[in-house]
Amino acid sequence: MMLNARKSILFVCLGNICRSPLAEGVFGDIVAANGAQDRFVVDSAGTGDWHVGKPPDRRSVAVARRYGIDLAGLRARQVAPADFDHFDLILGMDGDNVATLGALAPPERRGRIAQFHAYSTGTPRDVPDPYFGAEDGFETVYRMIRAAAGSLFEKLDAETRGVSG
């Protein structure tokens, strides 16, 4: 039995300014609320390079702030080849992200890639990209991410504590 195993998770969307930083912030908030910071490493990235070095979209920052989550220190980055070695779990926000990650990953690392909602809840469902939509789309995405991130934490919590099921 392994006690206090660390689980590293990378959340991935297209540009790393809307969905994946929101998922990073929300999951990090759940981890902190449960006192599990020593058991999880959390990060986010994008499949594209359009926003590298930029902060999250102001609408993602605003919706996160409404729920007490601070995304201000995050900066967009692109998925790097080393990520496939460094992260135990790489979660794409939608099917296109997952397909792109699969094409980028070495064959022996593809098993680490999954669709965020499907892995977290067991129900395949894309987290829609709110970038070109209105403010309310970010609220909808936040709620989807919050629910799935809660399920993800429950799924991984016992595993990182070494509790067998």
C-alpha positions, 0 to 999 in steps of 0.5 A: 500500500502506497501512502501519500502518493502524489498525483499530477494532473494537467488540464488542457484546452485549446489556448489555455486562457478559458477552460483549462486555467479555470479547471486548474483553479477550481481543482486546486481550490477543492484540493486546498479545501480538503487539505490535500495540497501535498498529494496533488500537483495541478497545472494547465496548458493549451494545445495551441500557442496563440496566448503563450505568456498571457493571463487567463481571459478576463471572463474566466478570471471574473467567474472564478473570483465570484467563487473565491478562486484567484487565477491572476497568477496563471499564464498560458503555456503550450503543451510540451513533449515533457508533459507526457512524462511529467503528468500522471493524468492529462485531461482534455476539455473536449474531444478535439483537445483529446485527439490533438493530445493523442497525436502529440503523445508518444504511443506509450504515454497515450494511456495518460490522456482522457477527456476531462468530463468522461474521466471525472464523471463517467459521462462523455461530454465536452466542456464547451469553449466559451471564448467567442460567446457571452459572459453567461457561457463562462458561468455555465462552463464554471458550473460544469467544471466545478461539478466534474472537478468535485467528482475527479477529486473524490475519484483520486482522493482515496488513491492518493491516500493509499486507501484501497476500494 
